[in-house]
């Protein structure tokens, strides 16, 4: 394609820019929804994010386009996003607002190939905001729902009522930390059966900042350890780590352990894209064709000018 794909960036004059963590605690809710700057596009609330988020969203949307274009003649396709947010983000450094992953998918040319798009967030207010944006786009086959990954039934029950069992599904899971229980991923796989995953894994932030504390004082940090072992579905993970190894090696071990758990529920092929040493965008599929799509998406780089798709 020769058409430029854009996240629709636009400066927001209400953004404070470069606000400190202390300032954000006062101006943002727990879900990072800004209380000062509203979207200049639709006057609805937006989520405050770091600069890296734009690259992550751009890449996921590019993969979605390749996936939907390549598979729509063979399958009924659905898109499921967990931790969707309100659909619009604002870069706290530049003051530019832009489409989040949900809106990027909804606006993508390849969205026409989808049967359903289902979005989930634990926050009712966030769900209401995203549904207002979906309504504004006049898209009848997309809807946001309240769903909590700590209670997978709140997500899986909706999916079962909306999605055919013989469909092919792209599932994006986009938490800010490593708190998603692996049991949720397994429940999604059982519900959807044919499911490729893109998951945002906070390897370089959440895990990296806590791993040495856990190894040094396992009693004090028992609850933190438990969070990661529930995420990995591996209760002995920290017992296998060498305290003297580098943080890089520990992060690689964490990544491998998660992939091993995914293999246990049927996944064979994996891709990793690092986002500025903060996050891993992890891809998992049962089909080698999916990995080919992933590699094609990796060739489409975000340079701030929205490269050709």
TADAGI-V366029 format. One record per residue. RES is the residue in one small letter. SS is DSSP state (~ for helix, > for strand, _ for the rest). NEAR is the number of other C-alpha atoms within 8 Angstrom. Layout:
BEGIN
res=<RES RES>
ss=<SS SS>
near=<NEAR NEAR>
END
This chain:
BEGIN
res=<x x x x x x x x x x x x x x x x x x x x x x x x x x x x x x x x x x x x x x x x x x x x x x x x x x x x x x x x x x x x x x x x x x x x x x x x x x x x x x x x x x x x x x x x x x x x x x x x x x x x x x x x x x x x x x x x x x x x x x x x x x x x x x x x x x x x x x x x x x x x x x x x x x x x x x x x x x x x x x x x x x x x x x x x x x x x x x x x x x x x x x x x x x x x x x x x x x x x x x x x x x x x x x x x x x x x x x x x x x x x x x x x x x x x x x x x x x x x x x x x x x x x x x x x x x x x x x x x x x x x x x x x x x x x x x x x x x x x x x x x x x x x x x x x x x x x x x x x x x x x x x x x x x x x x>
ss=<_ _ _ > _ _ _ _ _ > > _ _ _ _ _ _ _ _ _ ~ ~ ~ ~ ~ ~ ~ > _ _ _ _ > > > > > > _ _ _ _ _ _ > > > > > _ _ ~ ~ ~ ~ ~ ~ ~ ~ ~ ~ ~ ~ ~ ~ ~ ~ ~ ~ ~ ~ _ _ _ _ _ > > > > > > _ _ _ _ _ > > > > _ _ _ _ > > > > _ ~ ~ ~ ~ ~ ~ ~ _ ~ ~ ~ ~ ~ > > > > > > > > _ _ ~ ~ ~ ~ ~ ~ ~ ~ ~ ~ ~ ~ ~ ~ _ _ _ _ > > > > > _ > _ _ > _ ~ ~ ~ ~ ~ ~ ~ ~ ~ ~ _ _ _ _ _ > > > > > > _ _ _ _ _ _ _ _ ~ ~ ~ ~ ~ ~ ~ ~ ~ ~ ~ _ _ > > > > > > > _ ~ ~ ~ ~ ~ ~ ~ ~ ~ ~ ~ ~ ~ ~ _ _ _ _ _ ~ ~ ~ ~ ~ ~ ~ ~ ~ ~ ~ _ _ _ _ ~ ~ ~ ~ _ _ _ _ _ _ ~ ~ ~ ~ ~ ~ ~ ~ ~ ~ ~ ~ ~ ~ ~ ~ ~ _ _ _ _ _ > > > > > > > _ _ _ > > > > > > > _ _ ~ ~ ~ ~ ~ ~ ~ ~ ~ ~ ~ _ _ _ _ _ _ _ _ _ > _>
near=<4 5 6 8 9 6 9 6 9 8 7 11 6 7 9 7 9 7 10 6 6 7 8 9 8 7 9 12 10 5 7 9 11 13 9 7 11 11 12 7 4 5 7 7 13 14 13 12 10 8 10 8 8 8 10 10 11 12 13 10 12 11 11 11 12 11 10 13 9 7 9 11 5 5 8 10 15 14 12 12 13 14 11 12 12 13 14 14 13 12 13 15 9 8 13 11 13 12 13 13 12 12 10 13 10 8 7 10 6 10 11 5 9 13 8 11 11 13 14 16 16 10 8 8 6 10 16 9 12 12 10 8 9 12 9 6 6 6 7 6 7 10 10 12 9 12 12 11 12 7 9 13 6 11 13 11 8 8 11 10 6 7 10 6 7 6 12 10 12 13 12 11 11 11 11 7 9 13 9 11 12 10 8 12 8 9 10 11 11 7 10 13 8 9 11 12 12 13 11 12 13 13 14 12 10 10 12 11 9 9 9 9 10 13 9 6 8 10 5 7 10 9 7 9 11 9 10 11 12 13 12 11 11 10 8 7 9 8 5 6 9 5 6 4 8 6 7 6 8 11 12 8 9 9 9 8 11 10 9 8 11 10 9 7 8 7 11 9 10 11 9 8 8 9 11 6 7 10 13 15 13 13 12 13 14 10 8 8 6 11 12 8 11 11 8 9 11 9 6 11 7 10 6 5 5 9 11 9 9>
END
